[in-house]
Amino acid sequence: MVTSYRGHGSIDFKLQPSIFRRHSTKENEHILLRELIAAHPEDFHGDTSALETLVRMQHYSLPTRLLDVTFNPLVALYFACEIVKKRVPIKGPDRPTTRTIDMDGHVVVLTVHKRRIRYFDSDTVSCLANLARLSWNYKKKIDTDLEQTSFNDSTPVKRLLHFIRQEKNGFLPEIDPSDLDSILLVKPKQNNKRILAQAGAFFAFGLDEEIVSGSADQIRVERITVDAKSKPKILGELDKLGINEKTMFPEIERAARYITGTLSAGDTVSKLI
Protein backbone atom coordinates (compact mmCIF):
# COMPACT_ATOMS: atom_id res chain seq x y z
CA MET A 1 0.00 0.00 0.00
CA VAL A 2 1.16 3.54 -0.81
CA THR A 3 -0.09 6.70 0.92
CA SER A 4 -0.62 10.01 -0.82
CA TYR A 5 -2.25 13.23 0.40
CA ARG A 6 -4.40 16.04 -0.90
CA GLY A 7 -5.37 19.33 0.72
CA HIS A 8 -8.85 20.80 0.34
CA GLY A 9 -9.57 24.35 1.48
CA SER A 10 -13.21 23.39 2.03
CA ILE A 11 -14.77 20.23 3.43
CA ASP A 12 -17.31 20.53 0.60
CA PHE A 13 -14.71 19.79 -2.08
CA LYS A 14 -14.88 16.40 -3.78
CA LEU A 15 -12.11 14.06 -4.91
CA GLN A 16 -12.94 14.85 -8.50
CA PRO A 17 -10.74 16.14 -11.36
CA SER A 18 -11.54 19.64 -12.58
CA ILE A 19 -12.72 18.44 -16.01
CA PHE A 20 -15.68 16.63 -14.41
CA ARG A 21 -16.84 19.48 -12.17
CA ARG A 22 -18.85 21.19 -14.90
CA HIS A 23 -20.86 19.52 -17.64
CA SER A 24 -19.63 22.04 -20.20
CA THR A 25 -15.96 21.20 -19.61
CA LYS A 26 -16.63 17.45 -19.52
CA GLU A 27 -18.38 17.54 -22.90
CA ASN A 28 -15.70 19.75 -24.48
CA GLU A 29 -12.56 18.15 -23.01
CA HIS A 30 -11.12 17.29 -26.43
CA ILE A 31 -11.71 20.86 -27.65
CA LEU A 32 -10.11 22.50 -24.59
CA LEU A 33 -7.02 20.37 -25.11
CA ARG A 34 -6.66 21.26 -28.77
CA GLU A 35 -7.45 24.94 -28.28
CA LEU A 36 -4.62 25.43 -25.78
CA ILE A 37 -2.10 23.56 -27.92
CA ALA A 38 -3.20 25.52 -31.00
CA ALA A 39 -2.75 28.81 -29.15
CA HIS A 40 0.64 27.94 -27.58
CA PRO A 41 2.24 25.12 -29.59
CA GLU A 42 5.77 26.03 -28.51
CA ASP A 43 4.93 25.21 -24.88
CA PHE A 44 3.95 21.63 -25.80
CA HIS A 45 6.70 21.01 -28.35
CA GLY A 46 8.67 18.63 -26.11
CA ASP A 47 5.72 16.54 -24.91
CA THR A 48 5.80 12.99 -26.22
CA SER A 49 2.63 11.59 -24.63
CA ALA A 50 -0.93 12.57 -23.76
CA LEU A 51 -0.01 12.33 -20.06
CA GLU A 52 2.78 14.91 -20.44
CA THR A 53 0.37 17.19 -22.27
CA LEU A 54 -2.24 16.86 -19.51
CA VAL A 55 0.36 17.51 -16.80
CA ARG A 56 1.38 20.71 -18.57
CA MET A 57 -2.25 21.77 -18.99
CA GLN A 58 -2.83 21.12 -15.30
CA HIS A 59 0.16 23.39 -14.63
CA TYR A 60 -1.57 26.15 -16.61
CA SER A 61 -4.87 25.59 -14.74
CA LEU A 62 -6.78 24.13 -17.68
CA PRO A 63 -9.34 21.53 -16.48
CA THR A 64 -8.04 17.97 -16.96
CA ARG A 65 -8.82 14.41 -15.88
CA LEU A 66 -5.84 14.46 -13.50
CA LEU A 67 -6.15 15.03 -9.74
CA ASP A 68 -3.08 16.45 -7.98
CA VAL A 69 -1.78 14.71 -4.88
CA THR A 70 1.45 14.82 -2.92
CA PHE A 71 3.62 12.39 -0.99
CA ASN A 72 4.37 15.10 1.61
CA PRO A 73 1.56 15.56 4.20
CA LEU A 74 2.78 19.08 5.04
CA VAL A 75 2.23 20.12 1.42
CA ALA A 76 -1.33 18.81 1.66
CA LEU A 77 -1.77 20.74 4.93
CA TYR A 78 -0.63 23.93 3.17
CA PHE A 79 -3.36 23.55 0.53
CA ALA A 80 -5.93 22.60 3.17
CA CYS A 81 -5.30 26.03 4.72
CA GLU A 82 -6.51 27.88 1.63
CA ILE A 83 -9.10 30.45 2.70
CA VAL A 84 -12.46 29.43 1.23
CA LYS A 85 -15.61 31.39 1.98
CA LYS A 86 -19.21 30.29 1.61
CA ARG A 87 -22.61 31.95 1.83
CA VAL A 88 -24.94 30.08 4.19
CA PRO A 89 -28.60 30.73 5.03
CA ILE A 90 -29.57 32.08 8.45
CA LYS A 91 -32.93 32.82 10.01
CA GLY A 92 -33.58 36.53 10.38
CA PRO A 93 -36.24 38.18 12.57
CA ASP A 94 -38.32 39.09 9.54
CA ARG A 95 -37.13 36.93 6.65
CA PRO A 96 -34.35 34.43 5.89
CA THR A 97 -31.00 35.90 4.88
CA THR A 98 -27.43 34.72 4.35
CA ARG A 99 -23.99 35.34 5.80
CA THR A 100 -20.43 34.53 4.76
CA ILE A 101 -18.44 31.97 6.74
CA ASP A 102 -14.89 30.66 6.44
CA MET A 103 -14.90 26.97 5.59
CA ASP A 104 -13.01 24.27 7.46
CA GLY A 105 -10.51 22.39 5.32
CA HIS A 106 -9.49 18.77 4.92
CA VAL A 107 -6.23 16.90 4.63
CA VAL A 108 -7.31 13.88 2.64
CA VAL A 109 -5.25 10.73 3.12
CA LEU A 110 -5.47 8.37 0.14
CA THR A 111 -4.06 4.90 0.64
CA VAL A 112 -3.70 3.04 -2.63
CA HIS A 113 -3.15 -0.64 -3.33
CA LYS A 114 0.03 -1.28 -5.31
CA ARG A 115 -1.97 -2.75 -8.18
CA ARG A 116 -3.34 0.74 -8.84
CA ILE A 117 0.06 2.45 -9.09
CA ARG A 118 1.70 3.13 -12.44
CA TYR A 119 4.59 5.15 -13.87
CA PHE A 120 4.50 7.80 -16.58
CA ASP A 121 5.21 5.29 -19.39
CA SER A 122 2.49 2.78 -18.47
CA ASP A 123 0.30 1.47 -21.31
CA THR A 124 -2.78 1.70 -19.09
CA VAL A 125 -2.00 5.33 -18.27
CA SER A 126 -1.77 6.00 -22.03
CA CYS A 127 -5.28 4.58 -22.41
CA LEU A 128 -6.69 6.84 -19.68
CA ALA A 129 -4.81 9.97 -20.75
CA ASN A 130 -5.83 9.62 -24.41
CA LEU A 131 -9.50 9.55 -23.43
CA ALA A 132 -9.01 13.32 -23.19
CA ARG A 133 -8.54 13.44 -26.97
CA LEU A 134 -11.68 11.47 -27.68
CA SER A 135 -14.86 13.40 -28.48
CA TRP A 136 -17.75 13.36 -26.03
CA ASN A 137 -19.94 11.43 -28.51
CA TYR A 138 -17.36 8.65 -28.68
CA LYS A 139 -16.79 8.59 -24.91
CA LYS A 140 -20.54 8.19 -24.33
CA LYS A 141 -20.59 5.11 -26.59
CA ILE A 142 -17.80 3.21 -24.82
CA ASP A 143 -19.29 0.05 -23.31
CA THR A 144 -16.95 -1.53 -20.75
CA ASP A 145 -19.36 -4.43 -20.24
CA LEU A 146 -18.40 -5.87 -23.62
CA GLU A 147 -16.15 -8.90 -23.96
CA GLN A 148 -12.56 -7.79 -24.67
CA THR A 149 -12.47 -8.68 -28.40
CA SER A 150 -15.81 -7.00 -29.10
CA PHE A 151 -14.74 -4.05 -26.99
CA ASN A 152 -11.57 -3.50 -29.02
CA ASP A 153 -13.53 -3.89 -32.27
CA SER A 154 -15.98 -1.15 -31.33
CA THR A 155 -15.70 2.18 -33.17
CA PRO A 156 -15.01 4.41 -30.10
CA VAL A 157 -12.19 2.13 -28.92
CA LYS A 158 -10.69 1.96 -32.41
CA ARG A 159 -10.58 5.76 -32.36
CA LEU A 160 -8.93 5.66 -28.93
CA LEU A 161 -6.37 3.16 -30.24
CA HIS A 162 -5.58 5.56 -33.08
CA PHE A 163 -4.58 8.24 -30.55
CA ILE A 164 -2.61 5.80 -28.38
CA ARG A 165 -0.60 4.59 -31.39
CA GLN A 166 0.49 8.15 -32.13
CA GLU A 167 2.67 7.92 -29.01
CA LYS A 168 3.18 4.11 -28.95
CA ASN A 169 3.53 2.72 -32.47
CA GLY A 170 3.33 -0.93 -31.54
CA PHE A 171 0.35 -0.72 -29.19
CA LEU A 172 -1.86 -3.77 -29.75
CA PRO A 173 -5.68 -3.70 -29.78
CA GLU A 174 -5.85 -5.50 -26.45
CA ILE A 175 -7.31 -2.91 -24.08
CA ASP A 176 -8.95 -4.50 -21.04
CA PRO A 177 -12.41 -2.85 -20.72
CA SER A 178 -12.05 -2.64 -16.93
CA ASP A 179 -8.93 -0.47 -17.35
CA LEU A 180 -11.03 2.40 -18.70
CA ASP A 181 -13.16 2.31 -15.55
CA SER A 182 -10.11 2.55 -13.31
CA ILE A 183 -8.45 5.35 -11.35
CA LEU A 184 -4.66 5.04 -11.16
CA LEU A 185 -2.03 6.76 -9.04
CA VAL A 186 0.61 7.89 -11.53
CA LYS A 187 4.20 8.75 -10.67
CA PRO A 188 5.17 11.31 -13.32
CA LYS A 189 8.59 12.37 -14.57
CA GLN A 190 10.23 14.71 -12.06
CA ASN A 191 10.99 17.25 -14.79
CA ASN A 192 8.59 19.95 -13.68
CA LYS A 193 9.55 22.53 -11.04
CA ARG A 194 6.13 22.50 -9.45
CA ILE A 195 5.98 18.69 -9.27
CA LEU A 196 9.39 18.68 -7.60
CA ALA A 197 8.48 21.45 -5.16
CA GLN A 198 5.21 19.80 -4.16
CA ALA A 199 6.46 16.17 -4.13
CA GLY A 200 3.67 15.71 -6.63
CA ALA A 201 1.91 12.86 -8.32
CA PHE A 202 -1.49 12.47 -9.99
CA PHE A 203 -4.53 10.28 -10.00
CA ALA A 204 -5.44 9.63 -13.63
CA PHE A 205 -9.15 9.03 -14.18
CA GLY A 206 -10.79 6.92 -16.84
CA LEU A 207 -14.57 6.92 -17.17
CA ASP A 208 -15.15 7.12 -13.40
CA GLU A 209 -15.43 10.72 -12.22
CA GLU A 210 -14.82 10.64 -8.47
CA ILE A 211 -12.81 8.70 -5.90
CA VAL A 212 -15.10 6.97 -3.45
CA SER A 213 -13.58 5.26 -0.42
CA GLY A 214 -13.60 1.51 -0.60
CA SER A 215 -14.26 1.44 -4.34
CA ALA A 216 -13.14 -1.31 -6.66
CA ASP A 217 -9.97 0.67 -7.27
CA GLN A 218 -8.69 -0.17 -3.77
CA ILE A 219 -8.35 3.44 -2.66
CA ARG A 220 -8.97 4.04 1.05
CA VAL A 221 -9.93 7.62 1.93
CA GLU A 222 -9.52 9.27 5.33
CA ARG A 223 -10.07 12.94 6.14
CA ILE A 224 -8.49 15.15 8.79
CA THR A 225 -10.38 18.38 9.45
CA VAL A 226 -8.51 21.70 9.58
CA ASP A 227 -10.44 24.30 11.57
CA ALA A 228 -10.99 27.52 9.61
CA LYS A 229 -9.84 29.69 12.52
CA SER A 230 -6.56 27.79 12.73
CA LYS A 231 -5.57 28.24 9.08
CA PRO A 232 -3.60 31.52 9.41
CA LYS A 233 -1.59 30.18 12.36
CA ILE A 234 -0.85 26.90 10.58
CA LEU A 235 0.30 28.77 7.46
CA GLY A 236 2.66 30.79 9.65
CA GLU A 237 4.14 27.62 11.13
CA LEU A 238 4.49 26.03 7.69
CA ASP A 239 6.25 29.18 6.47
CA LYS A 240 8.90 28.63 9.14
CA LEU A 241 9.43 25.16 7.66
CA GLY A 242 9.88 26.60 4.18
CA ILE A 243 6.44 25.67 2.91
CA ASN A 244 4.82 28.77 1.45
CA GLU A 245 3.65 30.27 -1.84
CA LYS A 246 7.20 30.92 -3.03
CA THR A 247 8.36 27.33 -2.54
CA MET A 248 5.14 25.57 -3.57
CA PHE A 249 4.85 27.60 -6.77
CA PRO A 250 8.42 28.23 -8.00
CA GLU A 251 7.34 30.40 -10.94
CA ILE A 252 8.82 33.90 -10.68
CA GLU A 253 5.48 35.73 -10.50
CA ARG A 254 4.38 33.67 -7.47
CA ALA A 255 7.72 34.28 -5.77
CA ALA A 256 7.34 37.99 -6.40
CA ARG A 257 3.84 37.98 -4.91
CA TYR A 258 5.04 36.10 -1.82
CA ILE A 259 8.01 38.42 -1.29
CA THR A 260 5.82 41.50 -1.68
CA GLY A 261 3.30 40.10 0.78
CA THR A 262 5.93 39.49 3.46
CA LEU A 263 7.14 43.08 3.45
CA SER A 264 5.64 45.51 5.95
CA ALA A 265 5.72 49.25 5.31
CA GLY A 266 8.61 49.56 7.75
CA ASP A 267 10.63 46.90 5.93
CA THR A 268 10.14 48.75 2.65
CA VAL A 269 11.33 52.06 4.09
CA SER A 270 14.38 50.50 5.74
CA LYS A 271 15.46 48.86 2.48
CA LEU A 272 15.17 52.12 0.58
CA ILE A 273 17.36 54.10 3.03
C-alpha positions in Angstrom: 0.0 0.0 0.0 1.2 3.5 -0.8 -0.1 6.7 0.9 -0.6 10.0 -0.8 -2.2 13.2 0.4 -4.4 16.0 -0.9 -5.4 19.3 0.7 -8.9 20.8 0.3 -9.6 24.3 1.5 -13.2 23.4 2.0 -14.8 20.2 3.4 -17.3 20.5 0.6 -14.7 19.8 -2.1 -14.9 16.4 -3.8 -12.1 14.1 -4.9 -12.9 14.8 -8.5 -10.7 16.1 -11.4 -11.5 19.6 -12.6 -12.7 18.4 -16.0 -15.7 16.6 -14.4 -16.8 19.5 -12.2 -18.9 21.2 -14.9 -20.9 19.5 -17.6 -19.6 22.0 -20.2 -16.0 21.2 -19.6 -16.6 17.5 -19.5 -18.4 17.5 -22.9 -15.7 19.7 -24.5 -12.6 18.2 -23.0 -11.1 17.3 -26.4 -11.7 20.9 -27.6 -10.1 22.5 -24.6 -7.0 20.4 -25.1 -6.7 21.3 -28.8 -7.4 24.9 -28.3 -4.6 25.4 -25.8 -2.1 23.6 -27.9 -3.2 25.5 -31.0 -2.8 28.8 -29.1 0.6 27.9 -27.6 2.2 25.1 -29.6 5.8 26.0 -28.5 4.9 25.2 -24.9 4.0 21.6 -25.8 6.7 21.0 -28.3 8.7 18.6 -26.1 5.7 16.5 -24.9 5.8 13.0 -26.2 2.6 11.6 -24.6 -0.9 12.6 -23.8 0.0 12.3 -20.1 2.8 14.9 -20.4 0.4 17.2 -22.3 -2.2 16.9 -19.5 0.4 17.5 -16.8 1.4 20.7 -18.6 -2.2 21.8 -19.0 -2.8 21.1 -15.3 0.2 23.4 -14.6 -1.6 26.2 -16.6 -4.9 25.6 -14.7 -6.8 24.1 -17.7 -9.3 21.5 -16.5 -8.0 18.0 -17.0 -8.8 14.4 -15.9 -5.8 14.5 -13.5 -6.2 15.0 -9.7 -3.1 16.4 -8.0 -1.8 14.7 -4.9 1.4 14.8 -2.9 3.6 12.4 -1.0 4.4 15.1 1.6 1.6 15.6 4.2 2.8 19.1 5.0 2.2 20.1 1.4 -1.3 18.8 1.7 -1.8 20.7 4.9 -0.6 23.9 3.2 -3.4 23.5 0.5 -5.9 22.6 3.2 -5.3 26.0 4.7 -6.5 27.9 1.6 -9.1 30.5 2.7 -12.5 29.4 1.2 -15.6 31.4 2.0 -19.2 30.3 1.6 -22.6 32.0 1.8 -24.9 30.1 4.2 -28.6 30.7 5.0 -29.6 32.1 8.5 -32.9 32.8 10.0 -33.6 36.5 10.4 -36.2 38.2 12.6 -38.3 39.1 9.5 -37.1 36.9 6.7 -34.4 34.4 5.9 -31.0 35.9 4.9 -27.4 34.7 4.4 -24.0 35.3 5.8 -20.4 34.5 4.8 -18.4 32.0 6.7 -14.9 30.7 6.4 -14.9 27.0 5.6 -13.0 24.3 7.5 -10.5 22.4 5.3 -9.5 18.8 4.9 -6.2 16.9 4.6 -7.3 13.9 2.6 -5.2 10.7 3.1 -5.5 8.4 0.1 -4.1 4.9 0.6 -3.7 3.0 -2.6 -3.2 -0.6 -3.3 0.0 -1.3 -5.3 -2.0 -2.8 -8.2 -3.3 0.7 -8.8 0.1 2.4 -9.1 1.7 3.1 -12.4 4.6 5.2 -13.9 4.5 7.8 -16.6 5.2 5.3 -19.4 2.5 2.8 -18.5 0.3 1.5 -21.3 -2.8 1.7 -19.1 -2.0 5.3 -18.3 -1.8 6.0 -22.0 -5.3 4.6 -22.4 -6.7 6.8 -19.7 -4.8 10.0 -20.8 -5.8 9.6 -24.4 -9.5 9.5 -23.4 -9.0 13.3 -23.2 -8.5 13.4 -27.0 -11.7 11.5 -27.7 -14.9 13.4 -28.5 -17.8 13.4 -26.0 -19.9 11.4 -28.5 -17.4 8.6 -28.7 -16.8 8.6 -24.9 -20.5 8.2 -24.3 -20.6 5.1 -26.6 -17.8 3.2 -24.8 -19.3 0.0 -23.3 -16.9 -1.5 -20.8 -19.4 -4.4 -20.2 -18.4 -5.9 -23.6 -16.2 -8.9 -24.0 -12.6 -7.8 -24.7 -12.5 -8.7 -28.4 -15.8 -7.0 -29.1 -14.7 -4.0 -27.0 -11.6 -3.5 -29.0 -13.5 -3.9 -32.3 -16.0 -1.1 -31.3 -15.7 2.2 -33.2 -15.0 4.4 -30.1 -12.2 2.1 -28.9 -10.7 2.0 -32.4 -10.6 5.8 -32.4 -8.9 5.7 -28.9 -6.4 3.2 -30.2 -5.6 5.6 -33.1 -4.6 8.2 -30.6 -2.6 5.8 -28.4 -0.6 4.6 -31.4 0.5 8.1 -32.1 2.7 7.9 -29.0 3.2 4.1 -29.0 3.5 2.7 -32.5 3.3 -0.9 -31.5 0.4 -0.7 -29.2 -1.9 -3.8 -29.8 -5.7 -3.7 -29.8 -5.8 -5.5 -26.4 -7.3 -2.9 -24.1 -9.0 -4.5 -21.0 -12.4 -2.9 -20.7 -12.0 -2.6 -16.9 -8.9 -0.5 -17.4 -11.0 2.4 -18.7 -13.2 2.3 -15.5 -10.1 2.5 -13.3 -8.4 5.3 -11.3 -4.7 5.0 -11.2 -2.0 6.8 -9.0 0.6 7.9 -11.5 4.2 8.7 -10.7 5.2 11.3 -13.3 8.6 12.4 -14.6 10.2 14.7 -12.1 11.0 17.2 -14.8 8.6 19.9 -13.7 9.6 22.5 -11.0 6.1 22.5 -9.5 6.0 18.7 -9.3 9.4 18.7 -7.6 8.5 21.5 -5.2 5.2 19.8 -4.2 6.5 16.2 -4.1 3.7 15.7 -6.6 1.9 12.9 -8.3 -1.5 12.5 -10.0 -4.5 10.3 -10.0 -5.4 9.6 -13.6 -9.1 9.0 -14.2 -10.8 6.9 -16.8 -14.6 6.9 -17.2 -15.1 7.1 -13.4 -15.4 10.7 -12.2 -14.8 10.6 -8.5 -12.8 8.7 -5.9 -15.1 7.0 -3.4 -13.6 5.3 -0.4 -13.6 1.5 -0.6 -14.3 1.4 -4.3 -13.1 -1.3 -6.7 -10.0 0.7 -7.3 -8.7 -0.2 -3.8 -8.4 3.4 -2.7 -9.0 4.0 1.1 -9.9 7.6 1.9 -9.5 9.3 5.3 -10.1 12.9 6.1 -8.5 15.2 8.8 -10.4 18.4 9.5 -8.5 21.7 9.6 -10.4 24.3 11.6 -11.0 27.5 9.6 -9.8 29.7 12.5 -6.6 27.8 12.7 -5.6 28.2 9.1 -3.6 31.5 9.4 -1.6 30.2 12.4 -0.9 26.9 10.6 0.3 28.8 7.5 2.7 30.8 9.7 4.1 27.6 11.1 4.5 26.0 7.7 6.2 29.2 6.5 8.9 28.6 9.1 9.4 25.2 7.7 9.9 26.6 4.2 6.4 25.7 2.9 4.8 28.8 1.4 3.7 30.3 -1.8 7.2 30.9 -3.0 8.4 27.3 -2.5 5.1 25.6 -3.6 4.8 27.6 -6.8 8.4 28.2 -8.0 7.3 30.4 -10.9 8.8 33.9 -10.7 5.5 35.7 -10.5 4.4 33.7 -7.5 7.7 34.3 -5.8 7.3 38.0 -6.4 3.8 38.0 -4.9 5.0 36.1 -1.8 8.0 38.4 -1.3 5.8 41.5 -1.7 3.3 40.1 0.8 5.9 39.5 3.5 7.1 43.1 3.5 5.6 45.5 5.9 5.7 49.3 5.3 8.6 49.6 7.8 10.6 46.9 5.9 10.1 48.8 2.7 11.3 52.1 4.1 14.4 50.5 5.7 15.5 48.9 2.5 15.2 52.1 0.6 17.4 54.1 3.0 
